[in-house]
Amino acid sequence: MGASCDVKNKPVGVKELLRSWYFWKPVLGIFVGAIAGFAYYYFVGCKSGTCPINSNPYISTAWGGLLGYFLVSPCKSC
């Protein structure tokens, strides 16, 4: 049980938060994941409409962003 969810040197103010990697890492993960989700829809997605995730670009992009966030979330041990 040595792992804790405390991040060292957490930003205190809004300006410090916006300049920190603590804020931009999840935002970047969401952005890259959303692009990957849309690319998956565009290149692989099913056109018939029977696949609920692959047939809609909005849902595919949202799932990609969500997975991107989970891959780079600030607290991996929780």
PDB file of N, CA, C and O in Angstrom:
ATOM      1  N   MET A   1       0.815  -1.188   0.000  1.00  0.00           N
ATOM      2  CA  MET A   1       0.000   0.000   0.000  1.00  0.00           C
ATOM      3  C   MET A   1       0.857   1.248   0.000  1.00  0.00           C
ATOM      4  O   MET A   1       0.430   2.274   0.530  1.00  0.00           O
ATOM      5  N   GLY A   2       2.015   1.203  -0.557  1.00  0.00           N
ATOM      6  CA  GLY A   2       2.899   2.348  -0.589  1.00  0.00           C
ATOM      7  C   GLY A   2       2.482   3.397  -1.606  1.00  0.00           C
ATOM      8  O   GLY A   2       2.903   4.549  -1.498  1.00  0.00           O
ATOM      9  N   ALA A   3       1.668   3.036  -2.592  1.00  0.00           N
ATOM     10  CA  ALA A   3       1.268   3.998  -3.619  1.00  0.00           C
ATOM     11  C   ALA A   3       0.164   4.897  -3.088  1.00  0.00           C
ATOM     12  O   ALA A   3      -0.820   4.418  -2.525  1.00  0.00           O
ATOM     13  N   SER A   4       0.330   6.187  -3.266  1.00  0.00           N
ATOM     14  CA  SER A   4      -0.727   7.116  -2.878  1.00  0.00           C
ATOM     15  C   SER A   4      -1.088   7.966  -4.079  1.00  0.00           C
ATOM     16  O   SER A   4      -0.366   7.993  -5.076  1.00  0.00           O
ATOM     17  N   CYS A   5      -2.195   8.652  -3.977  1.00  0.00           N
ATOM     18  CA  CYS A   5      -2.682   9.452  -5.092  1.00  0.00           C
ATOM     19  C   CYS A   5      -2.263  10.908  -4.991  1.00  0.00           C
ATOM     20  O   CYS A   5      -2.754  11.739  -5.755  1.00  0.00           O
ATOM     21  N   ASP A   6      -1.385  11.233  -4.086  1.00  0.00           N
ATOM     22  CA  ASP A   6      -0.933  12.608  -3.950  1.00  0.00           C
ATOM     23  C   ASP A   6       0.094  12.922  -5.034  1.00  0.00           C
ATOM     24  O   ASP A   6       1.084  12.209  -5.198  1.00  0.00           O
ATOM     25  N   VAL A   7      -0.158  13.982  -5.754  1.00  0.00           N
ATOM     26  CA  VAL A   7       0.771  14.432  -6.785  1.00  0.00           C
ATOM     27  C   VAL A   7       1.693  15.461  -6.154  1.00  0.00           C
ATOM     28  O   VAL A   7       1.234  16.398  -5.500  1.00  0.00           O
ATOM     29  N   LYS A   8       2.970  15.289  -6.347  1.00  0.00           N
ATOM     30  CA  LYS A   8       3.934  16.221  -5.765  1.00  0.00           C
ATOM     31  C   LYS A   8       3.856  17.563  -6.469  1.00  0.00           C
ATOM     32  O   LYS A   8       3.671  17.633  -7.684  1.00  0.00           O
ATOM     33  N   ASN A   9       3.999  18.617  -5.698  1.00  0.00           N
ATOM     34  CA  ASN A   9       4.009  19.981  -6.212  1.00  0.00           C
ATOM     35  C   ASN A   9       2.762  20.313  -7.021  1.00  0.00           C
ATOM     36  O   ASN A   9       2.855  20.769  -8.161  1.00  0.00           O
ATOM     37  N   LYS A  10       1.598  20.082  -6.426  1.00  0.00           N
ATOM     38  CA  LYS A  10       0.347  20.418  -7.076  1.00  0.00           C
ATOM     39  C   LYS A  10       0.251  21.934  -7.238  1.00  0.00           C
ATOM     40  O   LYS A  10       0.595  22.663  -6.308  1.00  0.00           O
ATOM     41  N   PRO A  11      -0.205  22.431  -8.386  1.00  0.00           N
ATOM     42  CA  PRO A  11      -0.310  23.868  -8.600  1.00  0.00           C
ATOM     43  C   PRO A  11      -1.307  24.502  -7.628  1.00  0.00           C
ATOM     44  O   PRO A  11      -2.316  23.894  -7.274  1.00  0.00           O
ATOM     45  N   VAL A  12      -1.010  25.731  -7.203  1.00  0.00           N
ATOM     46  CA  VAL A  12      -1.837  26.397  -6.208  1.00  0.00           C
ATOM     47  C   VAL A  12      -2.856  27.327  -6.867  1.00  0.00           C
ATOM     48  O   VAL A  12      -4.052  27.192  -6.610  1.00  0.00           O
ATOM     49  N   GLY A  13      -2.424  28.254  -7.697  1.00  0.00           N
ATOM     50  CA  GLY A  13      -3.321  29.219  -8.317  1.00  0.00           C
ATOM     51  C   GLY A  13      -3.722  28.818  -9.714  1.00  0.00           C
ATOM     52  O   GLY A  13      -3.215  27.845 -10.273  1.00  0.00           O
ATOM     53  N   VAL A  14      -4.658  29.599 -10.281  1.00  0.00           N
ATOM     54  CA  VAL A  14      -5.139  29.316 -11.631  1.00  0.00           C
ATOM     55  C   VAL A  14      -4.037  29.524 -12.659  1.00  0.00           C
ATOM     56  O   VAL A  14      -3.874  28.707 -13.565  1.00  0.00           O
ATOM     57  N   LYS A  15      -3.281  30.603 -12.529  1.00  0.00           N
ATOM     58  CA  LYS A  15      -2.192  30.841 -13.480  1.00  0.00           C
ATOM     59  C   LYS A  15      -1.149  29.744 -13.415  1.00  0.00           C
ATOM     60  O   LYS A  15      -0.645  29.291 -14.443  1.00  0.00           O
ATOM     61  N   GLU A  16      -0.828  29.322 -12.207  1.00  0.00           N
ATOM     62  CA  GLU A  16       0.158  28.251 -12.048  1.00  0.00           C
ATOM     63  C   GLU A  16      -0.390  26.936 -12.593  1.00  0.00           C
ATOM     64  O   GLU A  16       0.354  26.143 -13.170  1.00  0.00           O
ATOM     65  N   LEU A  17      -1.685  26.703 -12.413  1.00  0.00           N
ATOM     66  CA  LEU A  17      -2.306  25.489 -12.929  1.00  0.00           C
ATOM     67  C   LEU A  17      -2.264  25.453 -14.455  1.00  0.00           C
ATOM     68  O   LEU A  17      -1.951  24.421 -15.048  1.00  0.00           O
ATOM     69  N   LEU A  18      -2.580  26.583 -15.087  1.00  0.00           N
ATOM     70  CA  LEU A  18      -2.593  26.625 -16.547  1.00  0.00           C
ATOM     71  C   LEU A  18      -1.198  26.501 -17.157  1.00  0.00           C
ATOM     72  O   LEU A  18      -1.064  26.145 -18.327  1.00  0.00           O
ATOM     73  N   ARG A  19      -0.178  26.787 -16.385  1.00  0.00           N
ATOM     74  CA  ARG A  19       1.197  26.656 -16.876  1.00  0.00           C
ATOM     75  C   ARG A  19       1.817  25.302 -16.550  1.00  0.00           C
ATOM     76  O   ARG A  19       2.932  25.014 -16.986  1.00  0.00           O
ATOM     77  N   SER A  20       1.121  24.481 -15.801  1.00  0.00           N
ATOM     78  CA  SER A  20       1.725  23.236 -15.324  1.00  0.00           C
ATOM     79  C   SER A  20       1.388  22.054 -16.234  1.00  0.00           C
ATOM     80  O   SER A  20       0.387  22.060 -16.951  1.00  0.00           O
ATOM     81  N   TRP A  21       2.230  21.071 -16.183  1.00  0.00           N
ATOM     82  CA  TRP A  21       2.035  19.824 -16.914  1.00  0.00           C
ATOM     83  C   TRP A  21       0.898  19.028 -16.285  1.00  0.00           C
ATOM     84  O   TRP A  21       0.295  18.185 -16.950  1.00  0.00           O
ATOM     85  N   TYR A  22       0.599  19.281 -15.028  1.00  0.00           N
ATOM     86  CA  TYR A  22      -0.495  18.627 -14.311  1.00  0.00           C
ATOM     87  C   TYR A  22      -1.830  18.893 -15.018  1.00  0.00           C
ATOM     88  O   TYR A  22      -2.696  18.018 -15.039  1.00  0.00           O
ATOM     89  N   PHE A  23      -2.006  20.078 -15.591  1.00  0.00           N
ATOM     90  CA  PHE A  23      -3.221  20.444 -16.311  1.00  0.00           C
ATOM     91  C   PHE A  23      -3.168  20.009 -17.770  1.00  0.00           C
ATOM     92  O   PHE A  23      -4.149  19.476 -18.291  1.00  0.00           O
ATOM     93  N   TRP A  24      -2.047  20.226 -18.430  1.00  0.00           N
ATOM     94  CA  TRP A  24      -1.962  20.009 -19.871  1.00  0.00           C
ATOM     95  C   TRP A  24      -1.827  18.549 -20.270  1.00  0.00           C
ATOM     96  O   TRP A  24      -2.180  18.197 -21.395  1.00  0.00           O
ATOM     97  N   LYS A  25      -1.338  17.700 -19.405  1.00  0.00           N
ATOM     98  CA  LYS A  25      -1.189  16.286 -19.743  1.00  0.00           C
ATOM     99  C   LYS A  25      -2.545  15.625 -20.015  1.00  0.00           C
ATOM    100  O   LYS A  25      -2.688  14.964 -21.044  1.00  0.00           O
ATOM    101  N   PRO A  26      -3.549  15.774 -19.136  1.00  0.00           N
ATOM    102  CA  PRO A  26      -4.860  15.196 -19.463  1.00  0.00           C
ATOM    103  C   PRO A  26      -5.533  15.865 -20.662  1.00  0.00           C
ATOM    104  O   PRO A  26      -6.204  15.193 -21.445  1.00  0.00           O
ATOM    105  N   VAL A  27      -5.362  17.181 -20.813  1.00  0.00           N
ATOM    106  CA  VAL A  27      -5.961  17.873 -21.954  1.00  0.00           C
ATOM    107  C   VAL A  27      -5.366  17.353 -23.253  1.00  0.00           C
ATOM    108  O   VAL A  27      -6.086  17.121 -24.224  1.00  0.00           O
ATOM    109  N   LEU A  28      -4.073  17.174 -23.269  1.00  0.00           N
ATOM    110  CA  LEU A  28      -3.415  16.635 -24.449  1.00  0.00           C
ATOM    111  C   LEU A  28      -3.852  15.192 -24.717  1.00  0.00           C
ATOM    112  O   LEU A  28      -4.033  14.799 -25.869  1.00  0.00           O
ATOM    113  N   GLY A  29      -4.020  14.409 -23.656  1.00  0.00           N
ATOM    114  CA  GLY A  29      -4.500  13.037 -23.810  1.00  0.00           C
ATOM    115  C   GLY A  29      -5.895  12.982 -24.409  1.00  0.00           C
ATOM    116  O   GLY A  29      -6.173  12.144 -25.267  1.00  0.00           O
ATOM    117  N   ILE A  30      -6.781  13.879 -23.957  1.00  0.00           N
ATOM    118  CA  ILE A  30      -8.137  13.939 -24.503  1.00  0.00           C
ATOM    119  C   ILE A  30      -8.097  14.342 -25.970  1.00  0.00           C
ATOM    120  O   ILE A  30      -8.791  13.753 -26.798  1.00  0.00           O
ATOM    121  N   PHE A  31      -7.292  15.339 -26.290  1.00  0.00           N
ATOM    122  CA  PHE A  31      -7.203  15.831 -27.665  1.00  0.00           C
ATOM    123  C   PHE A  31      -6.663  14.759 -28.616  1.00  0.00           C
ATOM    124  O   PHE A  31      -7.238  14.521 -29.678  1.00  0.00           O
ATOM    125  N   VAL A  32      -5.582  14.128 -28.239  1.00  0.00           N
ATOM    126  CA  VAL A  32      -4.986  13.081 -29.096  1.00  0.00           C
ATOM    127  C   VAL A  32      -5.926  11.878 -29.194  1.00  0.00           C
ATOM    128  O   VAL A  32      -6.066  11.282 -30.262  1.00  0.00           O
ATOM    129  N   GLY A  33      -6.568  11.525 -28.079  1.00  0.00           N
ATOM    130  CA  GLY A  33      -7.526  10.415 -28.107  1.00  0.00           C
ATOM    131  C   GLY A  33      -8.725  10.708 -28.987  1.00  0.00           C
ATOM    132  O   GLY A  33      -9.215   9.820 -29.684  1.00  0.00           O
ATOM    133  N   ALA A  34      -9.206  11.955 -28.962  1.00  0.00           N
ATOM    134  CA  ALA A  34     -10.338  12.334 -29.815  1.00  0.00           C
ATOM    135  C   ALA A  34      -9.954  12.270 -31.289  1.00  0.00           C
ATOM    136  O   ALA A  34     -10.746  11.828 -32.122  1.00  0.00           O
ATOM    137  N   ILE A  35      -8.753  12.706 -31.606  1.00  0.00           N
ATOM    138  CA  ILE A  35      -8.285  12.614 -32.998  1.00  0.00           C
ATOM    139  C   ILE A  35      -8.174  11.143 -33.414  1.00  0.00           C
ATOM    140  O   ILE A  35      -8.558  10.780 -34.527  1.00  0.00           O
ATOM    141  N   ALA A  36      -7.656  10.308 -32.531  1.00  0.00           N
ATOM    142  CA  ALA A  36      -7.539   8.882 -32.843  1.00  0.00           C
ATOM    143  C   ALA A  36      -8.921   8.238 -32.987  1.00  0.00           C
ATOM    144  O   ALA A  36      -9.118   7.382 -33.850  1.00  0.00           O
ATOM    145  N   GLY A  37      -9.874   8.644 -32.150  1.00  0.00           N
ATOM    146  CA  GLY A  37     -11.232   8.115 -32.255  1.00  0.00           C
ATOM    147  C   GLY A  37     -11.888   8.499 -33.569  1.00  0.00           C
ATOM    148  O   GLY A  37     -12.553   7.677 -34.199  1.00  0.00           O
ATOM    149  N   PHE A  38     -11.702   9.753 -33.985  1.00  0.00           N
ATOM    150  CA  PHE A  38     -12.263  10.172 -35.268  1.00  0.00           C
ATOM    151  C   PHE A  38     -11.569   9.458 -36.421  1.00  0.00           C
ATOM    152  O   PHE A  38     -12.224   9.061 -37.384  1.00  0.00           O
ATOM    153  N   ALA A  39     -10.253   9.289 -36.335  1.00  0.00           N
ATOM    154  CA  ALA A  39      -9.524   8.569 -37.381  1.00  0.00           C
ATOM    155  C   ALA A  39     -10.007   7.121 -37.469  1.00  0.00           C
ATOM    156  O   ALA A  39     -10.106   6.559 -38.560  1.00  0.00           O
ATOM    157  N   TYR A  40     -10.304   6.528 -36.326  1.00  0.00           N
ATOM    158  CA  TYR A  40     -10.833   5.158 -36.332  1.00  0.00           C
ATOM    159  C   TYR A  40     -12.188   5.121 -37.030  1.00  0.00           C
ATOM    160  O   TYR A  40     -12.463   4.212 -37.813  1.00  0.00           O
ATOM    161  N   TYR A  41     -13.037   6.114 -36.743  1.00  0.00           N
ATOM    162  CA  TYR A  41     -14.329   6.185 -37.429  1.00  0.00           C
ATOM    163  C   TYR A  41     -14.131   6.363 -38.935  1.00  0.00           C
ATOM    164  O   TYR A  41     -14.794   5.699 -39.733  1.00  0.00           O
ATOM    165  N   TYR A  42     -13.236   7.241 -39.317  1.00  0.00           N
ATOM    166  CA  TYR A  42     -13.050   7.582 -40.724  1.00  0.00           C
ATOM    167  C   TYR A  42     -12.475   6.421 -41.526  1.00  0.00           C
ATOM    168  O   TYR A  42     -12.940   6.145 -42.632  1.00  0.00           O
ATOM    169  N   PHE A  43     -11.471   5.739 -40.982  1.00  0.00           N
ATOM    170  CA  PHE A  43     -10.785   4.699 -41.739  1.00  0.00           C
ATOM    171  C   PHE A  43     -11.353   3.295 -41.524  1.00  0.00           C
ATOM    172  O   PHE A  43     -11.281   2.461 -42.426  1.00  0.00           O
ATOM    173  N   VAL A  44     -11.918   3.021 -40.343  1.00  0.00           N
ATOM    174  CA  VAL A  44     -12.351   1.664 -40.024  1.00  0.00           C
ATOM    175  C   VAL A  44     -13.863   1.573 -39.847  1.00  0.00           C
ATOM    176  O   VAL A  44     -14.441   0.518 -40.105  1.00  0.00           O
ATOM    177  N   GLY A  45     -14.506   2.629 -39.421  1.00  0.00           N
ATOM    178  CA  GLY A  45     -15.918   2.609 -39.017  1.00  0.00           C
ATOM    179  C   GLY A  45     -16.844   1.961 -40.026  1.00  0.00           C
ATOM    180  O   GLY A  45     -16.574   1.959 -41.227  1.00  0.00           O
ATOM    181  N   CYS A  46     -17.937   1.411 -39.524  1.00  0.00           N
ATOM    182  CA  CYS A  46     -18.884   0.742 -40.406  1.00  0.00           C
ATOM    183  C   CYS A  46     -19.903   1.753 -40.928  1.00  0.00           C
ATOM    184  O   CYS A  46     -20.416   2.575 -40.169  1.00  0.00           O
ATOM    185  N   LYS A  47     -20.182   1.689 -42.185  1.00  0.00           N
ATOM    186  CA  LYS A  47     -21.071   2.644 -42.853  1.00  0.00           C
ATOM    187  C   LYS A  47     -22.531   2.203 -42.814  1.00  0.00           C
ATOM    188  O   LYS A  47     -23.420   3.001 -43.113  1.00  0.00           O
ATOM    189  N   SER A  48     -22.791   0.958 -42.455  1.00  0.00           N
ATOM    190  CA  SER A  48     -24.168   0.462 -42.470  1.00  0.00           C
ATOM    191  C   SER A  48     -25.001   1.001 -41.318  1.00  0.00           C
ATOM    192  O   SER A  48     -26.229   1.014 -41.403  1.00  0.00           O
ATOM    193  N   GLY A  49     -24.365   1.442 -40.252  1.00  0.00           N
ATOM    194  CA  GLY A  49     -25.096   1.977 -39.111  1.00  0.00           C
ATOM    195  C   GLY A  49     -25.416   0.951 -38.049  1.00  0.00           C
ATOM    196  O   GLY A  49     -26.077   1.278 -37.063  1.00  0.00           O
ATOM    197  N   THR A  50     -24.968  -0.277 -38.218  1.00  0.00           N
ATOM    198  CA  THR A  50     -25.269  -1.311 -37.231  1.00  0.00           C
ATOM    199  C   THR A  50     -24.296  -1.302 -36.060  1.00  0.00           C
ATOM    200  O   THR A  50     -24.601  -1.864 -35.008  1.00  0.00           O
ATOM    201  N   CYS A  51     -23.156  -0.688 -36.216  1.00  0.00           N
ATOM    202  CA  CYS A  51     -22.166  -0.607 -35.142  1.00  0.00           C
ATOM    203  C   CYS A  51     -22.413   0.693 -34.371  1.00  0.00           C
ATOM    204  O   CYS A  51     -22.261   1.770 -34.947  1.00  0.00           O
ATOM    205  N   PRO A  52     -22.784   0.632 -33.107  1.00  0.00           N
ATOM    206  CA  PRO A  52     -23.156   1.862 -32.401  1.00  0.00           C
ATOM    207  C   PRO A  52     -22.002   2.841 -32.195  1.00  0.00           C
ATOM    208  O   PRO A  52     -22.232   4.051 -32.202  1.00  0.00           O
ATOM    209  N   ILE A  53     -20.792   2.373 -32.015  1.00  0.00           N
ATOM    210  CA  ILE A  53     -19.666   3.278 -31.781  1.00  0.00           C
ATOM    211  C   ILE A  53     -19.020   3.697 -33.096  1.00  0.00           C
ATOM    212  O   ILE A  53     -18.699   4.872 -33.278  1.00  0.00           O
ATOM    213  N   ASN A  54     -18.831   2.781 -33.989  1.00  0.00           N
ATOM    214  CA  ASN A  54     -18.100   3.068 -35.231  1.00  0.00           C
ATOM    215  C   ASN A  54     -18.917   3.827 -36.264  1.00  0.00           C
ATOM    216  O   ASN A  54     -18.330   4.472 -37.132  1.00  0.00           O
ATOM    217  N   SER A  55     -20.240   3.779 -36.211  1.00  0.00           N
ATOM    218  CA  SER A  55     -21.040   4.387 -37.266  1.00  0.00           C
ATOM    219  C   SER A  55     -21.320   5.870 -37.018  1.00  0.00           C
ATOM    220  O   SER A  55     -21.792   6.554 -37.926  1.00  0.00           O
ATOM    221  N   ASN A  56     -21.045   6.382 -35.828  1.00  0.00           N
ATOM    222  CA  ASN A  56     -21.311   7.775 -35.503  1.00  0.00           C
ATOM    223  C   ASN A  56     -19.997   8.477 -35.167  1.00  0.00           C
ATOM    224  O   ASN A  56     -19.301   8.059 -34.242  1.00  0.00           O
ATOM    225  N   PRO A  57     -19.641   9.548 -35.909  1.00  0.00           N
ATOM    226  CA  PRO A  57     -18.349  10.194 -35.650  1.00  0.00           C
ATOM    227  C   PRO A  57     -18.275  10.864 -34.281  1.00  0.00           C
ATOM    228  O   PRO A  57     -17.196  10.927 -33.691  1.00  0.00           O
ATOM    229  N   TYR A  58     -19.390  11.362 -33.766  1.00  0.00           N
ATOM    230  CA  TYR A  58     -19.386  12.031 -32.464  1.00  0.00           C
ATOM    231  C   TYR A  58     -19.136  11.043 -31.322  1.00  0.00           C
ATOM    232  O   TYR A  58     -18.373  11.330 -30.399  1.00  0.00           O
ATOM    233  N   ILE A  59     -19.772   9.903 -31.391  1.00  0.00           N
ATOM    234  CA  ILE A  59     -19.588   8.896 -30.342  1.00  0.00           C
ATOM    235  C   ILE A  59     -18.181   8.319 -30.406  1.00  0.00           C
ATOM    236  O   ILE A  59     -17.545   8.108 -29.373  1.00  0.00           O
ATOM    237  N   SER A  60     -17.699   8.066 -31.607  1.00  0.00           N
ATOM    238  CA  SER A  60     -16.351   7.529 -31.768  1.00  0.00           C
ATOM    239  C   SER A  60     -15.296   8.520 -31.263  1.00  0.00           C
ATOM    240  O   SER A  60     -14.316   8.118 -30.636  1.00  0.00           O
ATOM    241  N   THR A  61     -15.498   9.809 -31.536  1.00  0.00           N
ATOM    242  CA  THR A  61     -14.573  10.835 -31.063  1.00  0.00           C
ATOM    243  C   THR A  61     -14.629  10.960 -29.546  1.00  0.00           C
ATOM    244  O   THR A  61     -13.594  11.112 -28.898  1.00  0.00           O
ATOM    245  N   ALA A  62     -15.830  10.897 -28.973  1.00  0.00           N
ATOM    246  CA  ALA A  62     -15.970  10.987 -27.515  1.00  0.00           C
ATOM    247  C   ALA A  62     -15.311   9.796 -26.819  1.00  0.00           C
ATOM    248  O   ALA A  62     -14.631   9.969 -25.808  1.00  0.00           O
ATOM    249  N   TRP A  63     -15.506   8.604 -27.347  1.00  0.00           N
ATOM    250  CA  TRP A  63     -14.866   7.422 -26.749  1.00  0.00           C
ATOM    251  C   TRP A  63     -13.344   7.514 -26.859  1.00  0.00           C
ATOM    252  O   TRP A  63     -12.629   7.131 -25.933  1.00  0.00           O
ATOM    253  N   GLY A  64     -12.858   8.012 -27.969  1.00  0.00           N
ATOM    254  CA  GLY A  64     -11.414   8.182 -28.127  1.00  0.00           C
ATOM    255  C   GLY A  64     -10.857   9.167 -27.119  1.00  0.00           C
ATOM    256  O   GLY A  64      -9.802   8.924 -26.532  1.00  0.00           O
ATOM    257  N   GLY A  65     -11.556  10.282 -26.910  1.00  0.00           N
ATOM    258  CA  GLY A  65     -11.125  11.263 -25.918  1.00  0.00           C
ATOM    259  C   GLY A  65     -11.152  10.701 -24.510  1.00  0.00           C
ATOM    260  O   GLY A  65     -10.248  10.965 -23.717  1.00  0.00           O
ATOM    261  N   LEU A  66     -12.175   9.932 -24.193  1.00  0.00           N
ATOM    262  CA  LEU A  66     -12.270   9.308 -22.870  1.00  0.00           C
ATOM    263  C   LEU A  66     -11.131   8.315 -22.640  1.00  0.00           C
ATOM    264  O   LEU A  66     -10.523   8.298 -21.570  1.00  0.00           O
ATOM    265  N   LEU A  67     -10.854   7.507 -23.626  1.00  0.00           N
ATOM    266  CA  LEU A  67      -9.748   6.548 -23.494  1.00  0.00           C
ATOM    267  C   LEU A  67      -8.404   7.260 -23.429  1.00  0.00           C
ATOM    268  O   LEU A  67      -7.501   6.822 -22.716  1.00  0.00           O
ATOM    269  N   GLY A  68      -8.270   8.355 -24.171  1.00  0.00           N
ATOM    270  CA  GLY A  68      -7.046   9.148 -24.106  1.00  0.00           C
ATOM    271  C   GLY A  68      -6.835   9.731 -22.718  1.00  0.00           C
ATOM    272  O   GLY A  68      -5.710   9.770 -22.222  1.00  0.00           O
ATOM    273  N   TYR A  69      -7.917  10.186 -22.088  1.00  0.00           N
ATOM    274  CA  TYR A  69      -7.809  10.721 -20.725  1.00  0.00           C
ATOM    275  C   TYR A  69      -7.394   9.624 -19.746  1.00  0.00           C
ATOM    276  O   TYR A  69      -6.529   9.843 -18.898  1.00  0.00           O
ATOM    277  N   PHE A  70      -8.001   8.456 -19.860  1.00  0.00           N
ATOM    278  CA  PHE A  70      -7.674   7.376 -18.931  1.00  0.00           C
ATOM    279  C   PHE A  70      -6.239   6.885 -19.092  1.00  0.00           C
ATOM    280  O   PHE A  70      -5.635   6.413 -18.128  1.00  0.00           O
ATOM    281  N   LEU A  71      -5.695   6.989 -20.283  1.00  0.00           N
ATOM    282  CA  LEU A  71      -4.316   6.562 -20.490  1.00  0.00           C
ATOM    283  C   LEU A  71      -3.297   7.501 -19.831  1.00  0.00           C
ATOM    284  O   LEU A  71      -2.217   7.061 -19.436  1.00  0.00           O
ATOM    285  N   VAL A  72      -3.631   8.780 -19.713  1.00  0.00           N
ATOM    286  CA  VAL A  72      -2.682   9.737 -19.155  1.00  0.00           C
ATOM    287  C   VAL A  72      -3.192  10.399 -17.883  1.00  0.00           C
ATOM    288  O   VAL A  72      -2.683  11.449 -17.491  1.00  0.00           O
ATOM    289  N   SER A  73      -4.185   9.806 -17.235  1.00  0.00           N
ATOM    290  CA  SER A  73      -4.761  10.429 -16.039  1.00  0.00           C
ATOM    291  C   SER A  73      -3.685  10.683 -14.984  1.00  0.00           C
ATOM    292  O   SER A  73      -2.735   9.909 -14.870  1.00  0.00           O
ATOM    293  N   PRO A  74      -3.830  11.771 -14.208  1.00  0.00           N
ATOM    294  CA  PRO A  74      -2.795  12.154 -13.274  1.00  0.00           C
ATOM    295  C   PRO A  74      -2.566  11.166 -12.140  1.00  0.00           C
ATOM    296  O   PRO A  74      -1.481  11.149 -11.559  1.00  0.00           O
ATOM    297  N   CYS A  75      -3.533  10.360 -11.815  1.00  0.00           N
ATOM    298  CA  CYS A  75      -3.398   9.415 -10.712  1.00  0.00           C
ATOM    299  C   CYS A  75      -3.642   8.008 -11.211  1.00  0.00           C
ATOM    300  O   CYS A  75      -4.791   7.571 -11.268  1.00  0.00           O
ATOM    301  N   LYS A  76      -2.609   7.297 -11.569  1.00  0.00           N
ATOM    302  CA  LYS A  76      -2.736   5.974 -12.149  1.00  0.00           C
ATOM    303  C   LYS A  76      -2.961   4.879 -11.111  1.00  0.00           C
ATOM    304  O   LYS A  76      -3.393   3.781 -11.462  1.00  0.00           O
ATOM    305  N   SER A  77      -2.677   5.156  -9.849  1.00  0.00           N
ATOM    306  CA  SER A  77      -2.798   4.104  -8.838  1.00  0.00           C
ATOM    307  C   SER A  77      -4.182   4.033  -8.235  1.00  0.00           C
ATOM    308  O   SER A  77      -4.456   3.105  -7.474  1.00  0.00           O
ATOM    309  N   CYS A  78      -5.067   4.963  -8.536  1.00  0.00           N
ATOM    310  CA  CYS A  78      -6.423   4.953  -7.954  1.00  0.00           C
ATOM    311  C   CYS A  78      -7.364   4.128  -8.793  1.00  0.00           C
ATOM    312  O   CYS A  78      -8.542   4.006  -8.460  1.00  0.00           O
TER     313      CYS A  78
END
